[in-house]
Amino acid sequence: MLVFRGVPERATTSTVLTIGNFDGVHRGHRALLAELTAKARELALPATVLTFEPHPRELFAPDQAPARLASLRDKIELLAEAGVDRVHVCRFTRKLAALTAEQFIERILVRGLSVRHLIIGDDFRFGKGRSGDFALLQQAGHEHRFVVEAMHTVDFGGVRVSSSAVRAALASGNIEQAEALLGRAFVIAGRVMDGKKLGRTIGFPTANIQVRRKRLPLSGVYAVSVSGIGPQPIPGAANIGVRPTVEAGLKPVLEVHLLDFDRDIYGLHVDVNFLHKLRDEAKFDSLDALKAQIARDVADVRAYFNTRSKPMASMTRSET
């Protein structure tokens, strides 16, 4: 898959295109991408995604912007797995936001990407003041000779699949519901970094995963599996939050105690797959109290995996 920063002034090839943020690349996104790639193969054109960085709400209302479900790197990997041929990552700026819907169509869709077939979500809006809609795109398609197709929303288990629904499930601790909407386990990927090694002093060494995001869609203690260390995911107990017992005012951190594992994995880039929530993060009066709770958490994680008929099945991205 080819990844481009921005959109060229003039396209060198026509495209089958979809547009969106694709945060999390959930079941609804993948249904749309399946339509995209099928149409692209039919027309012998590249299946192309136009996405934006940062999220528009991160520009205009950063304090109210939703927590991301995936980093840009993770999103690009998931789009590649869905069969996308090209991704244009367009920097979202106030200048871009000021384009009228007509300017957006002319400069980006027609000149920059030479769209032949456009597939969009049924709630897609664009242009200054979000004035552009499906009807305007259809009108432009007649003028510029491209087809516009609306992809209707996808329901799963009676729930409309959306990034907002996934965030709500994660925030409420319903990890299983989030997994159902995503079609895979919720994942946070990052590099294993050197930490303060406090876990070793209390008998529970942890892998400290680098988290670049300022806001996270979940917090607490979880049963997880970690991919990227060996041929099979390794079960563990993860704490994600600000570690209130250790130090106040910290940025979010992700720590994982891997069960029955003792190897140096510093520097590895791993995927932490969240499978089940055990409890909320809590502050304890002493390190001894924290140690006792971690022991209970690890026992709960062992019990969780013992109840799964196939504890390591369908946990890695490559299997989705």
BELNORDA-V420778 format. One record per residue. RES is the residue in one letter. PHI is phi in whole degrees, 0 to 359 (999 if undefined). PSI is psi in whole degrees, -180 to 180 (* if undefined). Layout:
BEGIN
RES PHI PSI
RES PHI PSI
END
This chain:
BEGIN
M 999 138
L 263 137
V 241 128
F 240 143
R 271 112
G 83 -170
V 237 135
P 292 161
E 296 -38
R 219 125
A 291 148
T 259 -11
T 210 154
S 285 163
T 222 156
V 258 123
L 233 147
T 226 158
I 228 137
G 167 174
N 276 -29
F 52 41
D 289 118
G 91 -21
V 45 64
H 277 -173
R 302 -40
G 296 -43
H 299 -43
R 291 -32
A 296 -42
L 295 -43
L 294 -32
A 295 -41
E 296 -42
L 300 -52
T 292 -35
A 296 -44
K 293 -38
A 296 -42
R 295 -39
E 298 -39
L 266 -2
A 58 45
L 232 159
P 290 134
A 284 116
T 237 138
V 243 131
L 254 119
T 230 169
F 235 145
E 218 120
P 281 178
H 300 137
P 310 -38
R 289 -23
E 289 -24
L 278 -48
F 272 -32
A 216 69
P 302 -32
D 287 -19
Q 251 2
A 293 142
P 290 150
A 295 136
R 287 144
L 274 -22
A 209 148
S 286 167
L 301 -42
R 300 -46
D 295 -41
K 299 -44
I 297 -40
E 297 -42
L 292 -37
L 295 -40
A 297 -42
E 296 -27
A 279 -1
G 95 11
V 291 140
D 269 -36
R 220 141
V 233 126
H 256 114
V 266 106
C 262 122
R 294 123
F 273 113
T 235 171
R 295 -31
K 295 -44
L 294 -42
A 296 -24
A 279 -10
L 296 135
T 291 164
A 302 -40
E 294 -40
Q 295 -40
F 300 -45
I 298 -49
E 292 -49
R 282 -40
I 263 -53
L 287 -46
V 275 -58
R 283 -48
G 286 -37
L 238 -5
S 44 56
V 293 134
R 255 -33
H 216 126
L 242 126
I 243 124
I 228 160
G 293 154
D 289 -10
D 250 17
F 292 129
R 230 151
F 204 168
G 84 169
K 305 129
G 68 14
R 55 40
S 279 -21
G 279 141
D 216 -173
F 299 -41
A 298 -42
L 295 -39
L 295 -40
Q 298 -43
Q 298 -44
A 294 -35
G 298 -40
H 298 -38
E 286 -41
H 255 6
R 66 49
F 229 152
V 266 139
V 243 127
E 234 133
A 265 132
M 260 117
H 285 161
T 296 154
V 252 131
D 257 144
F 221 118
G 63 31
G 82 4
V 246 133
R 292 123
V 283 123
S 203 162
S 298 -37
S 297 -40
A 293 -37
V 295 -45
R 300 -42
A 297 -41
A 296 -44
L 296 -44
A 296 -33
S 275 -5
G 88 6
N 271 76
I 294 -34
E 295 -39
Q 294 -42
A 300 -42
E 296 -39
A 297 -41
L 288 -36
L 285 -31
G 82 14
R 191 169
A 294 147
F 290 134
V 235 138
I 242 124
A 255 149
G 181 173
R 268 143
V 284 120
M 249 160
D 290 131
G 242 -162
K 278 -8
K 62 27
L 297 -36
G 302 -38
R 297 -36
T 290 -20
I 248 13
G 90 6
F 226 78
P 299 144
T 233 150
A 269 125
N 265 116
I 263 128
Q 295 124
V 243 114
R 271 -18
R 284 140
K 283 -30
R 235 140
L 238 148
P 279 -1
L 209 162
S 207 160
G 125 -158
V 242 135
Y 222 152
A 277 129
V 224 168
S 234 149
V 242 121
S 257 153
G 107 2
I 260 -43
G 215 -167
P 292 -23
Q 236 148
P 299 148
I 250 128
P 288 153
G 195 174
A 248 126
A 244 141
N 244 126
I 234 124
G 163 -148
V 245 11
R 50 65
P 295 -24
T 287 -30
V 273 -47
E 197 141
A 272 153
G 77 19
L 278 155
K 285 162
P 301 140
V 229 156
L 236 118
E 237 137
V 232 125
H 266 113
L 276 130
L 289 132
D 52 47
F 220 134
D 211 81
R 220 153
D 282 115
I 238 19
Y 303 136
G 93 -15
L 288 145
H 263 118
V 236 161
D 251 126
V 259 114
N 264 116
F 273 126
L 243 -34
H 199 137
K 271 132
L 267 -46
R 193 169
D 283 160
E 292 144
A 218 157
K 258 132
F 250 156
D 287 -22
S 206 166
L 293 -30
D 296 -42
A 294 -39
L 297 -44
K 299 -42
A 296 -40
Q 292 -40
I 298 -39
A 300 -41
R 294 -40
D 299 -45
V 297 -40
A 297 -40
D 295 -38
V 294 -42
R 300 -43
A 296 -39
Y 299 -48
F 291 -31
N 293 -26
T 274 -10
R 272 128
S 294 -34
K 226 78
P 299 -22
M 251 12
A 277 144
S 56 43
M 248 -17
T 259 152
R 300 -35
S 295 -16
E 264 -4
T 272 *
END
